[in-house]
Amino acid sequence: YPLEVYLLAKNIDKLPPAIYHYLPEGHKLAIWLQPLPLDTFLAAAYNQPTLEQAPAILVFSANFSRTSQILAYQESGHASQNVYLQVESLKLATVAITNFDALKLHQVLKLPETETIVYLMPLGHPKEE
């Protein structure tokens, strides 16, 4: 499978602030980085308000050594669509963000060289109008 998923947890009940790596076997989260490098993460994502305000952010990365680039990008689209569907069913909100400094964000997250960040997806409550 070409994707890796990380969770930047800022303000989630019963989950300490940190960056977690999703482990598909057993559907578990493993701490990837702690303490949470929030300021440098947000700076590498151009301090976008949507990311600053979200209590959690999903980070999708692709490992192109496992498949072709086109298939990895297609799979990331499929995965993000599933996030949209689940978030909607929970009456939450998200958006796929591709505007970030990929090199800086890769360094902040201390990802393996084989991974390329594809999407950031902030998760939170919809803005009341």
N, C-alpha and C positions, 0 to 999 in steps of 0.2 A: 504494500500500500504506500503511495507516494507522499502522503501528508503526515505532518506532526501538528499537534494542537497544544497550545499553552494557554493558561488562564492567568491573567494578571488580576489578582483579587485585592481590591482596595477596601471595600466596605461590605463584606458578606457575613451574615450571621454564622457563627460557629466555624469560620474559616479564617485563620490568621492571615494578615496581609503578607503576601508573597507572590512569587510567580511559580505556578505549578505546571507540570508536564502531564498531559493526559496519557494514561496507559490503557490501551484498548482491552488487553487481557484483564478481565475482572472489573473493567470500568472504574479505574482508580485514578486518583491524583497523587503525584509525587512532587514534593517540594523541589523546584529547580533552582530558584534564587531567593534567598532571604538574608538580610532585610530587603524589602521591596525597593528597587531603584526608581522610584516614581518620578522624581524631578528630571532625571536624565532620560527616562523613557518618554515622558511627555515632550521634552525638548526635541528629541529625535523625531517626534511625530508633530512637530511644529506647533505645540501647545494648542491643539484644536479643542475648543470648548466641549464638544461632544465627548471627547476622550477624557478631558479633565473632570467632567461632571459624572461620568459613568461609574457605578460602584464596582464594575467588573469589565474586563476587556479580553476577548478571545484573540489569540494570535495564531494564524494559520501559516505554516511554512511547508514548502515542498522540497522533497529530496529527489533531485533529477537523476541521481544514480540508480534509482529504483524503477524508473520508467521514462518515457519521452517527456519533453517539456510540455507538449500540447496535451497529452493525457493528464499530466499533473495539474495543469491549469484548468482543464475541464473538470477534474475531480474536485478541485478547490471550489469551483462554481457550484457543483452539486452539493458539497458539504455546507457551503454558506447558505444555500437555499433551504437546506434542512434546518439550519439555525433560525432563519427567518420564520419558517413554519412553526417551530417549537416556541419561539419567542412570542409570536402572535397568539398562539393558543394559551399562553400564560398571561396575556394582556400586558406584555412588556414591549420594549422597543429596541431596535438595533439598526445598524447600517454598515455596509461593507465599505471600508476606507482603504484606499490605495495610495493616499498622499502622505508619504513619510520618507525620511532619509533612510533608505534600506541598509546602507553600510553602517551608519551610526546605531540604528536600532538592533542590527545583528550583533554588534559589539556589546551594547547595553545588556542584551539578553544572553550573551555568552553562548550563542548557538554553535553547533558544529559547522565546520566549513562546508559540508555537503548540503546544508539547508539554506533555502532562500525564502524570505518572508513574502507572502502573497497578499494577505488581508489582515486588517485589524477590524474587529467587530465589537464595539462597545455594547454593553448590555445594561439596561436600566428601565426605569419607568418612563412612559411617554410624557412629553411636556404638556402640561395642561394649557388649554387655549382659553 
